[in-house]
Amino acid sequence: MTDSQTTSEQPQPVHDSAALQSLPTPAELKQQLPCPDELQKQVEQHREAVRAILRGEDERLLVVVGPCSVHDEVAALEYGERLAELAATLQDRCLIVMRAYLEKPRTTVGWKGLLYDPERTGEGDLAQGLVRSRRLLLNLAQLGLPLATEALHPMAADYLSDLVSWTAVGARTTESQLHREMASQLPMPVGFKNGTDGSHGMALNAMRSAASSHYRLGTDLHGRPAMMQTPGNPDTHLVLRGGRGVTNYDQTSIATAQEELRESGLNPSLMVDCSHDNACKEHQRQTGIARELLHQRQAGNHRIVGIMLESFLVDGKQKDEGELTYGQSITDPCLGWDETAHLLMQMA
């Protein structure tokens, strides 16, 4: 046998991605970690409360607050316990919803969140991540808290969305047809963030698209590929988060956005993200932005219906290496608990 023959008979490299893990179907995971009937009723009540605020039927301020992303379930639960107690105290003035973000969008590469890599090894473990993510949402919901998350992968929503009361579609994915179709099927209010350049157009287009029915490629609860027809989501809304070198929480920017919404035949109620580009990546600026928005509401703009804050037990952020500080973010920097509680008491 010649060298050329030996080489030609060797297996050729396969460039398709290989399946690394078998995962449970959504039905199997929900059977393993079921949502009790009473808890499902609570989730639907929370969704309806958010809808009422968006429609102007409830004058309370919607506050979506919590860690940038969850990396430590124990710390997230402790935060949830504190937040649930505060939420009960302020319930006449605010509807407080906890951020429980399990997927992390990346500009290039990096840790993708508890759902994908719960041990943060860089290897990924979706089988474990699905179980831990659903268990965490169940535990947080049982505290009486409405929960918020960012819908990043459409398939992940099939496993978790029954426990979520409010969902965000981020600036990087608002323009995506797949995410608009997904939002059209989700059973809770969905906030579309403005584009990374600060413009509103793609978010308004997304709202119109998600309000309509779509045929989409999806999977049923048993994991089989299926053609889906979405009902359309009537409870989409705009979330202003600033853009590259641009903030949009000031009175003029908000008035402009609301006028664009009206001209497009859309609900002028909007939320403002006090973090990200509105804070110019400086997390401590969130408090001043929140107070500015409260002043605008007090001046009569009650169509500013909600705010978003990034907050955890300990102020700031840390690198994900060595021994970690308990309760401190490993992604975006967050307000600490004491400052958060003080701010929310003032907002109410």
N, C-alpha and C positions, 0 to 999 in steps of 0.2 A: 504493500500500500504506500503510495507516495504521500509526501507532506501536503500536497495540494488536495489530495483526496481526503486526508484526515481532517483538514481545515474545513472543507466543504460539507462534511458530514456532521460537524459539531453543531449543537443547537444554536440557533441564531437568537440574539437578544430580543426579548419581547418588550415593546415600548408602551403597552397598555398598563394602566395602573392595576395593581393586584388587590383583591379583597383581603384585608388583614383580619377582620373580625366579623363574626355573625352577630347581628343585633336583634333584639326583640322587636316585634312589630308594635305599633302604638297600642293595639288592643292588648297585647301580652303585657306591656309595661303597666298599662292602666289596671289590668287584673292583678298584677303583683303589688301595685301601690295605688289602690283605688281612692277616688275622691268620694267621701260619704255624701249621701243625699243632702243632709243639712248644710254641709260645707259648700256643695254646688249651689244651693239656694243663696247662701251668703255671697258667693262670687257673683251671681246674677244680680243680686241687690246692689252690690258695689258697682257693677257695670251700669246699672240703671241710674245710680246716683251720679256717676260721671256724665252720662248722657244728659241728665237734667241740668247740670252745670253748663254743658256745651250749648244747650238750647236756650239758656237764660231763664230756666224755670227754677233754679236754685242759685242764690246769690253768693254762696260760699266760694272761697278760693280753693281751687284744686292745686295741691302741692305734691309733686312727684319728687321724692327725696330719698337718698340712700347712696350706697357705695357706687363708685364708677363701675366696678365689676366685682363679682363675688369670687374670692379665692379661698376663703376660710369659712366653712359653714358654721362653725361654733361662734365665731365673731359676728357673722351675719345674723345669727339667731339672737345673740345678745343685743345687737343693734335693734333688731325687730321688736324685742321685748320692751326696750326703752321707748321706741317709737310708738308702739301700740298704746302704752300708758299715756304718752303725750297726746296722741291722736284722740283718745277718749276725752281728755281734758278740753281740747280745742274743737270738738266735733260740731259745735254750733256755728263756728266761724270758718272752719277749714275742713276740707276732705283731704286727709293725708294718705298718700299712696306710696308704698315703699318700692324703690328701685331694687329689683332682683335680677340683675343683668348677668346672664349665663353664657352669652356669646360676645366675643370682643372683635369688632371689625379692625383690621390692620391696614395701614397704608401700604406696607410692604409685607414683612413677616414678623412673627412674634407669637407670644402666648395667645391662644384663641379663646380662652375662657374655660370655666369649670366644665361646661358640657363636653368639650373636646379633649381636654388634657387636665383632668382633675388633680393629678399629682404634680403637674408642671415639670415634667421630665423632658418635654420636647418630643416624646414618643407618641403621645396621643392614646386615649383609651375611651372611646365613645361608649362602649358597653357599660363601663363603670360611671362615666359622666352622665349618661341618661338617667341611671338609677339615682345617683346622688343629687342631680338637679331636680328631679321630680320629688324626691323625698324632702329636699329643702323647701321647695315651694309649698308642699303640703304642710310642713311644720310652721312656716311663716303664715300661711293662710289660717291655720288653726289659732293663731294669736288674735284673729279678728281683723287683720290688715288686708286692704286691697293691695294687689301686687301689680307692678309694672315691669315690662321687659322690652328689649329691642329684638324684633324679629329679623334675624339675619339669614338663616337657611330655611327655606320654605318647608322642608321635611321635618325640621325640629319642632315646628309649631304643632304638628299632629300629635306629638308626645306630651306637650306641656300647656297648650293654650287653654284647656278647660279650667286652669287654676289662675289665669291672668285676667285682670280687670281693665288694664290699659296697655296699649302697645305702641312703641315708636318704630318708625322706619327712618333710618339714619340718612344723613346728608349724602353719603356715598351711594346709597341704594334707592333713594327716592325716585330716580329716573328709570330704574329697572322695571321692565314690563313684568318680570316674574314676581317682583315684590308688590307691584300694584295689583296683580291678580290674586296674590296671597292675601293682601289686605281686604280685597273684595269678599273673601271667604271667611275672614276672622270674625268671631262672634262678639268682639268688644270694640269700643272706640279706638281709633288708630290716628296717631299724630304723625304727619309727614314733616320732616325738617326741611328748611330751605337749603338750597345748594351750597356747596363748599365755597362758592364765590359770593355768597350772600344774596343771590337773586331768588325771587319767589316763584318764577314761572314754572319750573319743573315740579315744584310742590303742588301748585294749583292744578296743573295737568294731572298729577298723580291723584289728587282728591277727586277730580271728575272721573278719572278712569276707575278708581276703586269703588266709587258709588254705583257703578254699572255692573251688570252681570257679565261674566266671562265664561267661555269654555277654556279649560286649562288641563294640561297634563299633570297628574298627581298620583297619589297612592291612596287606596282605601285603608281602613283601620287595620286590615290584616296584611298590609304591606304589598298588596298587588297593584301593579300599574293600572291606572284607571283614568278615563276621561271624566273630568269633574265639571259641573256647572255651578258657578258661584252665585249667591243671591244678591251681591252688591252690598256695600257697607255705607249706610246713611250717616255714620257718625265719625267721618274723617275730619281732620282739622289741621291747621297750620301751626307749626312750632318754629319760632324765630330763634336761631342759634348763632347769628352773626356769620361772617365769612372771612376770607383772607384779607386781613387788614380793615375789616368793616364790622361795626357793631350795629345792631338794629333793635335795641330795647328803648331808645329814646322816643319821645312823644311823636315827633315827625315821622320817624321810620314806622312806628306802629300804625299811625293814621294812614300812611301810604299803603301799607300791607292790607289794612282793613278795607280801604277803598278798592284795591285790586280784587279782593275777595268778593265784595258786593258786585262789582262790575262783571265778575265771572259767574254770578248767580250762586255763590257759595256762602256758607255760614261765616260771618265776620268774626265770630268768637275765635280767639287764638291763645296759644300759650307761648311763654318765653323761657328759653333755656338760659339760666343765669351763668352757666359755665361755658366751656369751649371758647369759640371766638368772641362771644359777647364779653367774656371776662379777659380776653387777650391772653389766655392760658395762665392767668394769675388767679388761683382759686379763691384767695381772700377777697377779691373784688365781687364775689357773688353776693355778699351781704349788702353792699351799697346798691347793686343792681336790683335786688329784691325790694329794698326800701323805695327806690325810684318807681318801681312798678306799682307798689302799694299807693304811693302818692298819686299816680295817674288814675288808679281805680277810685281813690277818694275824690279826685277831681271830676269824676263822672264817667270814665271809660270802663264800664263794667263788662265790655266785650273782651277785656284782658281777663280771661277766666282762670288762668293757671300759670304756675311757674315750675321750673325744674331746678333742683339743686343737687350737687354731688357732695356727699357727706358720709363720714364714717366715724368710728369711735375715736380715732386719733387723727389730728390735723396732718395734712401734707401727704407725701408718698415716700416709698422706699424702693430700692432695687430688690429684685427677687433673687437674692443670693444670701447665703449664710443663714444665721438665726434671724428670723423676722420679728419686727415689732408687732405685737398682737393688736389687731384692730386698725391697722394702717394700710392704705391702698398700695397696691403694687402696679397700678396703671396710672390713671390721671390723679393729681392731688385733690384731696377732699377737705372740706371744712371738718373740724373736730366736733364731737358731740355737744360739748357745752355751748359752743358758739351757735351751733344749729338750733339747739333747744331755745336759747335766748332769742334768736332771730324769729323762730316760729311763734313764740309767745308775743313778740312785737307785731308780727304780721296779723295775728288774730285780734 
